[in-house]
Amino acid sequence: MAAQRPDIKELKRLCRDIRKDILISLECAKSGHPGGSLSAVEILVALYWYKMACDPGEPCMLDRDRFVLSKGHICPALYAVLAHRGYFPREQLNSLRKMGSCLQGHPHMLKLAGLETSSGSLGQGLSISVGMALAAKADKAAWRVYCLMGDGETDEGQIWEAAMAAHHYKLDNLCGIVDRNRLQIDGDTEDVMTLEPYADKWRAFGWEVLEVDGHDLDALMDAYDKAEAIKGKPTVVLANTVKGKGVSFMENVAGWHGKSPGKEELEKALAELDAQPV
C-alpha cells in the first residue's frame, strides 16, 4: 500500500488524459470497446497509482500484487493505464489492434509486460484470480489479487462457482471489483438477465460487499483499504459507474459498447474532455 495518497487533482487530470488516449487509440484502430473502457478509468487509476504494489521497471517482481482484467475487451483502458504508469511508451498506444502489435484486441500476456493473464472469454477471470490467491496462501506470500469484472459478465455461471470457492477457502487476499455501469452489449443488464438484488447475491455467497461511486477516487481508495483490512473472507467492490463516462454522446448508450469513434466524433469527444474541470 502507498504510504500516502496521491494528489486528487493530479489523479483527475491523469484520468482525463487516459480517457483521451483510449479514444485516440480506438479511432486509430477503427474498432474496439469505448463504453466500458471509459467507465473503468478511475477504478484502474486508484489501483495502479495508489493501492497495488507494482513496479514498471520490474514487472515480474515476486512480491507484486496481481491484477486480472476479466472483461478483457476493455483492454484499451488497461493499455492506457500501463502506458501512463511507465510499462511501455505512450506512442505505442496507436498500434492497438494492428498486425504485429503487442496491444491486441484482447490482452495477451505473452505479448506485453505487465499483464498477468490473457483474457477475453467472459467469466473466466475470477476463477483465475482464485487460483492466484490460493497460490499466494500456499506460499504464505503477502501479495494480493485484484480482479475487475463487468456487471454483464456476472451473468456467467463460472463467476459464481469461483465466488463459492473464494469463500470456501477464505481468500481474504482476493478483492473482486465490478464495473457496475448497468449496460452490456445487448442493452440494460436488468433487461438481459436480472442481477438485482446484486449486493445481496454477493453477500449470500459469503463475500464482504463494499458499494461505492466508481468515479470517486477517494471512495475507491477507501474501499481498497477496507478490503485489505477484512480478514477471513474475500471482498467485492461494487463500483457504480457510467458507461462511456466523460463523453456526453457516449454516456449510458449501449451502442457504444463495441464501436470506435470516427474522426469527427473523436474531435468532439476530446474537446469535451479538455473542457471539463479537474
C-alpha positions, -999 to 999 in steps of 0.1 A, spaced: 0 0 0 12 35 -8 25 55 22 3 84 14 -24 92 -11 -16 109 -44 -29 144 -51 -65 140 -62 -63 168 -87 -33 152 -104 -52 119 -105 -82 136 -121 -60 151 -147 -45 117 -153 -79 101 -157 -88 128 -183 -56 121 -202 -62 84 -201 -97 88 -215 -83 108 -243 -56 82 -251 -83 55 -250 -104 73 -276 -74 82 -298 -62 46 -299 -97 33 -307 -101 58 -336 -67 47 -349 -77 10 -347 -112 17 -362 -126 -9 -338 -128 -17 -301 -148 -10 -270 -151 26 -257 -180 23 -233 -167 0 -207 -131 13 -212 -142 48 -202 -163 36 -173 -134 18 -156 -107 45 -157 -109 57 -120 -111 20 -109 -78 13 -126 -61 46 -116 -69 41 -79 -53 7 -81 -22 14 -101 -13 48 -86 -23 40 -50 -31 6 -39 -12 -21 -58 24 -30 -52 38 -29 -87 70 -17 -105 71 -10 -142 109 -14 -141 105 -49 -127 71 -62 -139 77 -97 -127 89 -90 -92 78 -118 -70 60 -97 -43 40 -77 -68 2 -75 -64 -16 -92 -93 -43 -76 -114 -66 -97 -136 -88 -80 -162 -116 -104 -165 -136 -83 -190 -107 -83 -215 -125 -63 -241 -118 -31 -222 -81 -35 -226 -78 -1 -243 -82 13 -207 -57 -11 -192 -32 -4 -220 -35 34 -215 -30 29 -177 0 7 -182 15 32 -207 10 62 -183 24 41 -155 56 35 -175 53 -1 -187 57 10 -223 58 42 -243 25 61 -248 32 64 -285 27 26 -288 -10 30 -279 -17 40 -315 -8 4 -326 -39 -10 -309 -53 -39 -329 -27 -35 -356 -10 -66 -372 21 -75 -352 13 -52 -323 16 -63 -287 -16 -44 -280 -40 -70 -292 -78 -66 -292 -79 -86 -261 -49 -89 -236 -22 -114 -245 1 -119 -215 29 -133 -237 30 -102 -258 31 -74 -232 49 -69 -199 26 -61 -170 -2 -84 -179 -9 -113 -155 -32 -133 -178 -47 -134 -212 -84 -127 -212 -114 -121 -235 -137 -151 -229 -160 -136 -203 -165 -153 -169 -130 -167 -165 -111 -140 -147 -124 -146 -112 -115 -183 -114 -80 -174 -125 -79 -149 -96 -90 -176 -71 -61 -198 -83 -36 -170 -78 -50 -162 -44 -47 -198 -34 -11 -199 -46 -3 -169 -25 -18 -186 6 1 -218 -1 33 -198 -3 25 -177 27 31 -147 4 18 -112 12 8 -101 -23 -29 -96 -31 -51 -103 -62 -74 -77 -77 -99 -89 -104 -120 -64 -124 -153 -78 -138 -181 -64 -158 -216 -65 -144 -230 -81 -175 -202 -106 -173 -216 -118 -140 -244 -134 -160 -218 -162 -164 -222 -192 -141 -185 -196 -138 -183 -163 -119 -205 -177 -91 -186 -211 -90 -155 -191 -84 -172 -169 -58 -182 -200 -39 -146 -213 -40 -132 -180 -28 -155 -180 2 -148 -217 9 -111 -211 10 -114 -178 30 -94 -159 4 -91 -126 22 -62 -118 -2 -87 -115 -31 -106 -84 -40 -131 -85 -68 -142 -53 -84 -174 -50 -105 -177 -21 -130 -214 -17 -124 -223 5 -154 -256 -13 -159 -252 -18 -196 -239 -47 -217 -237 -53 -254 -274 -62 -257 -287 -34 -235 -296 -28 -199 -283 -55 -176 -317 -59 -159 -334 -65 -192 -308 -91 -204 -306 -110 -171 -318 -96 -138 -289 -90 -114 -307 -72 -86 -306 -76 -56 -270 -76 -67 -252 -68 -35 -273 -94 -16 -262 -121 -41 -226 -115 -33 -233 -114 4 -252 -147 1 -220 -162 -15 -201 -152 16 -183 -121 4 -179 -88 21 -196 -62 -1 -185 -25 -5 -206 -3 -27 -190 30 -40 -192 56 -66 -168 42 -92 -158 76 -104 -149 89 -69 -112 83 -65 -112 89 -27 -141 65 -23 -123 38 -44 -91 42 -24 -111 39 9 -127 8 -4 -94 -8 -14 -80 -1 20 -111 -16 37 -109 -47 15 -73 -53 26 -83 -50 63 -111 -76 61 -99 -110 72 -114 -144 67 -133 -138 35 -130 -122 1 -143 -87 -7 -160 -74 -37 -162 -37 -45 -193 -28 -65 -183 3 -83 -213 22 -97 -202 38 -129 -214 54 -161 -208 36 -194 -189 60 -217 -180 83 -188 -167 117 -199 -182 119 -234 -218 132 -235 -229 113 -266 -214 80 -253 -227 81 -217 -253 55 -209 -256 44 -246 -253 7 -251 -245 12 -287 -210 25 -277 -202 -9 -261 -182 -20 -291 -180 8 -317 -150 30 -322 -154 68 -328 -149 83 -362 -126 113 -367 -153 139 -361 -167 121 -331 -131 118 -317 -126 156 -321 -159 163 -303 -151 139 -275 -116 153 -270 -129 188 -269 -154 178 -243 -128 162 -221 -105 192 -224 -133 215 -213 -141 195 -182 -128 210 -149 -105 189 -127 
